């Protein structure tokens, strides 16, 4: 196999054109085989195999720099840069990341994970290169979908000022930007990319400018006439008008054609955009037919393309989807807003049933939030459904455009807490902290699927003002169904009344607290279990009641400690009952790497067994009834915080 001969970037250059085509086929087979076992991003990677090979042939990596927007399409890049043997551990804890990581390889020059960032990052690297007097190529690869993000246009606006080479590769897998209009387009693009034409243009302009009085006017008139003609025959005039040379479209599966155009782009002394047309999912029929489903996949059967593991119960996303449709049937003012993720957030079915009330704004979270604010200002009830980690991108809009005006916008934050294999950029572990600091905003975290239904009904039908509901990825928890207290603003609930130790949890950690309570009951401990439900405002009356009757309060949340639920409770206990000990179970002040969620929970010591070990360590009466010295020792180094005698 040719693939087995590729141990680094230089090896690709020794291959013949026929061998390169064979290599592309082998890479596709390799990706399908590995991702079917580990899960990962399949369709996007299958679409850029030849594009990546062409980049490695044209540029001298890692001296030259390639920045992959989002980065989920960087698998071939990793293979060609010597990481093929690591793919059995793809997205596994301690294994190969599914995104570019600077700490993983010198070939990864910039960490990515969110969309629309590559042009800004590449421009910054290019400017730094020029400032330091260095000489290497900088290439930013960005998808047509990512160009729906406003940040990309901010970067393009500034890239036009650059006086040295900077290459932007537009990977267009839907032809959504522009289309090939035939031979005239091909001819003019070749002419404009040629050195002779550019030199001629400079000489003509220079000669005309030397003509007294009328020279400058002639140059301007010729330029305007030329641009009017180009508007008719050349795609990419948006970029040309911004001052960025446009080359293409070029077949993204023709290695020689891309190698040629990349070589021409490298000669430019300014910013240039190369428009490459690719097919998402190329080479694997199930992914070609349904690229959205194969964007990010769990392990699947290569033969059928179907997942290997079926869901036993509906996910939180499924419950959100059903509840949204049900409530929308009752109130025509309810509208759904998402940022290019109707499938992932569960709004796809809503869009089918109520197309006039569904708005997919593309990868533009900031716009999603502010447009929702506009809808709310005239009496609609917008629900902005977005992943927790992507809500970070709309923080200012939540604060400035929604909450200052106290507008009734509902934020449905999917993928809250640990999400697993996508790693640092996708873990939803900061939302409780950054949302809790915003005045007027109410924040809820349901304990199970039924409470999610109740929370959404409360948010849309009985609440006024901005409100966020955060819930985890995966199968919805169906325990504690016998506890179904009506939602009352700012109020939690006591599920089990006990003594001495109180477990006060929010969201996904309520089920963990339930397991802790059951395990400690076998040792004779009768713990109180309370569901905080509201993170902001949290139930101070409930906390006061727990502080009066217990010696230890354990708060549990799947969020970073700083600015989270636990520290709010701690401050309250400090005032009401300073003699009570408080143990905050939360995530450490750190970014959490990729890995299976169960493994991550154990590593971060927020699983039930780890928490019990820490409870024994910090509460001597509990240590006296169970556990061992070995268990206590394992608690060292956790992200769990103890507050004594506050």
N, C-alpha and C positions, 0 to 999 in steps of 0.2 A: 504493500500500500504506500502511495505517495505521502499520505498524511503522517505516517510513522517516521518519515524522514524530516519532518518539520519540527525542529527543536528551538528555533528562534527566528526573528524577523528576516535575517539575511538569507535563510534557506529558500524562501519563496522566490527570490530573484534568480535562482539557478534553474528554474523550471521552464520548459518550453510552453508555448501557447496550448498545445494539446494536454500537457501535464497539468497546466493550471485549470483547465476545464474539468479534468478528472479529479483534481484536488477539491474543487467546489462541490462536486457530487459526493465525494467522500466525507466532506465536512457536514453536509446536510444529513447524510446517513448517521454520522456520529452524533450530531445534535439530537436527532429524533430518538435515537436509542438511549442516550443519556437522560434527556429531559423526561422521557416516558417513565423513567425510574425515580428520578429525584424531584420532578416538577420544575417549573420555571417558566421563563418567557420564551415561547417557541416561534410563533408566527413572525414577530419582528426580527428575530435572528435569522430565520430562513430567508428572509427578504434581502438581507444585506451581505450575503456571503461573497458575491463577486465584487461588490462595492468595497468591502474590507480588503480583499485580496489586491484590488487595484491601488488602494491607498498604501498598502505595504510595499507594492512594487515601485510606486512613485516617490515615496518619501523615506527619509533615512531615520527610522525610529530606533531608539527613543530620543535621539537628538532633536528631530522634528517632533512637533506636539500635535496629537489628535485629541479633541475633546468631544465626547459622545453625549449628545443631549439626552437627558433622562438616564441613559446608560444601560437600559435593559436589553439593548441590541448589541452589546459588546462581546458576546460569547465567541464569535469568530476571531475578533481582536485578541481575546485571551488565548485561544488555541494557537494562533500564529506567533504569539509572543512567548511561547514556551510553557504554557500552563495546561496542555492537553491532559497530562497525567493526573491533574487535580480534579477533573470533572466528576469523578465518582462522589466527591464530597461537595458538589455544587449546592450552595445555599444551606448546607448543613452546619451545625455549630462547630466552629473552629476550622471550617473548610473554605472552599473558594466562594467568594462573594458573587452574587448575581449582577453586581454593578461595578463600575471602575472604582478602584481603591488605590490611592497613592502608596499606602503602606504595604500593598500586596505586590506591586511590581513597578519598576521605573518606567514601564510603557504606559502606565496609567498616570497621566499628568494632572488630573483634576477629578476629585470625587463628585459624582452626580447621582441623582435619584429622583429629583423633581424636574418637571418639564420647563422648557423655554429659557434655560440658563446658559447654554453652550456658547452663544454668540458673545454675551457679556464676558464670560470667563475667558474665551479666546481672545477677545479684544484687549482685555487686561493683560494677558500674557504677552500679546504682540507689542503693546505699548511698553511693557517692562523690558522686553527684548531690545527695543529700539533705544530706550533710555540707558540701558546698560551696554550698548554698543555691540550686541551679539547678533549672530546671523543664523537663523534657522526658520523653517516654515511653521506656521501655525494654522491648523485646520479645525474648524468647528463643524460638526455634522449635526444637522437639525432636521426633524421630520416636518412634513406639511402640517400635521396636527399641532405640533408645538408652536407653529406660527400663528395660531389663534390666541396665544398668550401675549399680552401687551408688552411684557418685558423684552421679548424678542425684537419688537419694533423700536423700543428705546435704545437697544444695542445697535440695531441697524442704522439708526439716525446718527449715532456717534461713530460707527465704523466708517462712514463716508468721509470723515475728516482725516483718516489715516493716510499717510503719505508713503507707506511701505507695504509690502505684500501681506495680505491676510485673506485666507480662503474660507468661504462658507459653502458647505456642501448641503444642498437641500435634497433630502431623501424623500421623494414624493411617491408614496405608494397608493395614492388614490387619484392623482392628477387633479387635485383640488385647487392648485394655485393657477396653473395655466396649462395649455395643451399645445402639442406640436402642430403647427399649421402648415407643414410641408416643406418643399424644397427651398422656397424663399427664406424661410426662417433658418434652415441649415446653412445656406450660403452666406447670409449676413452674419450669422454667429461665427462662422469660420473666418470671415473677413475681419470682423471686429477683434477676434482673439489673436490675429496674426501680428507679428512684430512689425512687419512692413506697414500695415495699416496704421498702427499706433504711432510709428515714427512719422509717417506722412501727415497724420492729423496734427502732430506737434509742430512740424515744419510749416504747414499751411497757416495754422493759427499764428505762429510767430511772425511769418511774413506779413500777414494782414494787419497784425497789431502795429507794425512799424509804419503803416500808411498814415500820414498826418490827418487828423480830424475825423475821418470816416472809418478808419481801420477797426476800432473797437465796435462800432455799430455794425459793420459787416460781419464780424465774428459772431456777434449776438444774433443777427438775423439768420445767418446760415445755421447756427445751432438750433434756433427755434424751428426752422423749416425741417431740418434733419429729424428733430424729435417728433414733429407732427407725422412724418412719414413712418418713423419707427413705431409710433403708437398703432399704426394700422397693420404692420406686418411682423412685429417682433414681440414674442411673449416676454414677460419679465420687466416690462417698462416701469412697474412700481419700483423695482430695485434700481433701474437706470436713473429714474428721476430723483432718487435719493443720493445718487452719486456713486453707486456700486455697479461695476460691470457685471452683466448677466451673460452666462454661457450655458447653452443647452436648448432644449432638453436633450439628454443623452441616455441611452439604454443602460440601465443600472445592472443588467446581467451580461453586458458585453465588456469583458475585462480590457481588451485592447482599446476600445473606444474611450472608456473612462481614463485609462492610462494616458492617452493622448491629450484629452481635454484638461486633466489635472496638470500635465506638463505645461500646457499653455497658460493655465491659471497661475502657475508658479512664477511666470515671467512678469506678471503685472506688478507695478509699483504702487498699488493701492488695493482697496478691498474688492474682491471679486466673488460672485456667487455662481456656483456650478449646480445646475438643476438636473438631478438624476432621477429617472423613473424606475421604480422597482415594484415587484409584486409581493405583497405580504403573504407569508406562508408558502412561498414558492418551493416546489419539489415534494410537497406532502399534501395530497388531495384533500383530506379533511380540513387542514389548516387553510388551504386556498379557498375552500367553499365557505368556511366560517372563521375568518381570521380573528374576529372579536372574541370568540370562545377560546381560541388558542393563544390569546394575548398572554395571559398568565394561567398556567394549568397545573393541576395536581397530577400525580402519576396516572398514566393512561395506557390503554392497549394500543400498541402501534398498528395492529391490524385493523381495528375498528375506529380508533380515535376516541373511544369512550372512556370515562374515568374508571379506574380500577376499584375505587371505593365509593359506594353509594351513601348518600346522607340518610341517616335513620330518621332524623327530625328536621323540621324547617329551621333555617338559620334566623338570626335576628333580622338580617336583611329581608328575608322572605316575609317575616311578620310585619316589618315596617311597610313593605310593598302592599300587602293585603289590607292593612289598616288604613293606609293612605287612600286606596281606592274606595274603601267603605265610607270613610269620612267625606271624601269628595262627592260621593253620591248624595250626601245629606246637605252639603253646603257648596254651592257653585262658586263661592269666592275663594275656595282653596285652589292654589296653583302650585306646581312643582318646578323647581329650578335645580339644575345640576351642571357641573363643569366637565363635560365630555365623558361622564360615567353613568349613563342611564342603566346599564346592566349591573355594574358593580354596586351602585347605591340602591338598586331595587325600584327605580322610577320608570323602568322600561314599560311595565304593564300599565302604569298610570298614564304614560304618554300614548299608549294604544287606545285606552278608553277615553281619554280626555285630551286629544291632540291640541286643541285650542288653548288649553290651560297648562301646557307643558313647554318648558323652555330649557333647551340644552345650549349653553352659551359657549361651548368649547372650553379649551384649557385656559380659563379666565376666572379664577376664583374671586378676584377683586371685583370684577364686573358683576359676577353672579350676586354677590352680597349687596352691592349698591343698587343694582336693578331691582332686587327684591325689596330694598328699602323704598324705592320709588313706588312699587306696587302697593306696599303696605300703607304708604302715605295717602293713597286714594281709596283705601278701604278693602283691598284684597288681603288674603291670608297666605302669603308665600311660605313654602317650606323649602329651604335650601339644604339639599342632601349632598353631603360631601364626606370624604374620608377625614378622620381626625387630623392626620399629618398634613393634609392639604388645606385644612382650615387655617393653618398657620399663615398661609399666603394672603388671607383676607383679614388679618387681625385689625389693621387700621380702619378698614371699611366697617367691620363690626362695631368698633368703638365709635368712630366718627360719624358714620352715615346712618347706623341703625340705633345704637344705644343712646347717643346724645339726644336724639329725637324721641326716644322711648317708643319706637315703632314695633308693631306686632309682627315680627319675623321669627319663624321657627327654624332653628338649625338642627338638622338630624345628622349627628356625627357618627358615622359608621367606622369600623376598624379602630375603635378606641382601646387603649391599652396595648399589650404586646400583640403584634401581628405575626411575628416569626421570621420567615425565610427571606423577606425583602430587606431586613436589617435596619441600620440606624436611620435612614432617611424616611422610613415608612412606619416606624413604631409610633403608635398614637398615645404617647405617655406624658404629654405636656399640656393637654387641653384643659384639665381641671385648674391648672395653675394660671395659664394665660387668660382664661375666660373669667375666673373668679375675681380678678382684679378690676373688672369693668363694671362701673355703676349701671344700674337698671337691668342688668342681665341676670336671668334666673337659669340655674344649671341643675339638671336632674340626671340620675344614673339608675336605671331600672335593675331590679334584682333578678328578674326572669322575663320570659316572653309575654306573660300576661300583664306584667307591670309596664312593659314597653307599650302595649296597646293602650293601657290606661293613661300613661304619660302623654302619648300623642293626642289622645282624645282631649285630655285636660289642656294641653298646650294650644290646640286649635279651637276648642269650643268654650273653654271656661277661663282662659288666661288672657290678660291684656299686657302688651309690652313684649320685648325680646326675650326669647327663651331657647335654651339649648338642651338637647337630649343626647347623651353619649352612650353608646352600646358597643360590645365587642364583636369581633369577627367570629364566624363559625356557627355551629349548632346552638340554637337558643336553649338556655337552661330552663328545664321544666319542673324543677323541684320547688318546694315551698308553695305549691299551688293552693294549699288550704288557707294561706294568708293573703287576703285580698282586700285590704283596707282601702277605702276610697281616698283618692288623692286630695290632700288639703295643703294649701300653699305653705311651704316652708316646714312641713311636718314629716318626721320619720315615723317609724313604728317599732314596737318591741315584739319580736316574734316568739321568743321564749324568755320567761322571767326566771332568773336564777339568783345567785348570790356571789359575792366576793370578787369574781372576775366578770367583766362585761366586754363582749366583742361587739364593736360598733363599726359596721362595714358599709361600703357603698358599691353599687354596680356589681361587676363580676366577682368581687371579693366577698359578697354575701354568701355565695355557695361555698367558698373556701372556709369562711367562718363557721358555716354549718358543719362542715367536716371536722373542723377543730373541736367544736363543741361535742360532737359525737365521740371522738377519740378520747377527749378528757373525761367524758361521762363514764367511760369504762374504768377510770381510776378513782371515781367517786366525786368528781367535780361537777357541779351543776352551774354551768355558765349562763349568763344572760346573753341573748343574741338580739341585736337591734339592727334594723335596716335604716341607714341614714336617709336614703332616697334623694333628698335635696342636698346638694353640695353647696349651693348658694341660693338663698340664705340657708345655712344649716340650722338644725333644730336645737336652739340653745336650751329650750325647756327640757328636751329629752336628755341633753348632755348633763344638765343640772340634776335631773332625776337619777341618772346613772352615777354621777359623782357622789351623791348622798348615800347610796346603798352599796358601793363597791370600793375595794381597795386598789384594784387595778383596772384601767380601761385600755383596751387594745383597739386602736383604729386600723382599718384595713382598706387600702385603695390601690388600684393598678394605675398609678400615676407617680411622677417624681415627687419626692418628699417636699422640696422647696416650693412654697406657694400653694400646696395642695390642701386636701380636706383635713388631714391629720393635724397639721400645725394650727389650723383654725380651732379645732377641738382642744388642742393643748393649751392655747391661749385662754380659752374660755374656762377650762378646768383650773388654770392658774389663779383666776380671779375667784371662782366659786368655791373651790375645795383644794387649796394648795398642798394638802397632805396626801392626795391621791396620786398614785404613780400612773404615768401614761406611756404606753409603748406604741410608737407609730410604725406600722408596717406599710412600707411604700418602696418605690424604686429609688436607687441611688442617684446622686447628682452626676450622671454619666450618660453617654450614648450607648444604647444596647445593640450589640451586633446581631447578625442573622443566626437563625437556628430554630429548631422545633420549639414551639411555645412551651411545652411541658419541660423540655430541657432548660430553657431560659428561666422558667419559674423556679426550678430547683437551684440553678446557678445563682440566681438573684435572691434566693431564700424567701420567696413569697408563696411557696407551696405549703400545705398544711403541716407536714412533718417538720419542715425547717422553722416555721413560725413557732410551733410547740417547743422546739429546742431552744429558741431564743427566749420564749416565755419562761422556761425553766431557769435559764441563766439569769434573767433579770428579776424574777419573782421567787425568792427562796422558798416560800411555802409550797409552791408548785414543784420545785426541784426535789423536795423531800418526799414526794409521793410517787415519783416515777422517773424514768430516764436514766442516764449514766454519764460518767465523766466524758466518755467519748462523744456522746451526743452534745454535751455542753461545749466541748472543744470545737465541734463543727460549726457552732454559731459565730465563732470569731470571724471578723472581716465582712459581715453582712452589711446590707444597706439599711438595716432596721435601726431605728433610733429609739433610745430610752430617755424618758424625762422623769426625773425623780425630785420630789420635794420642790416643785415649781413655785 
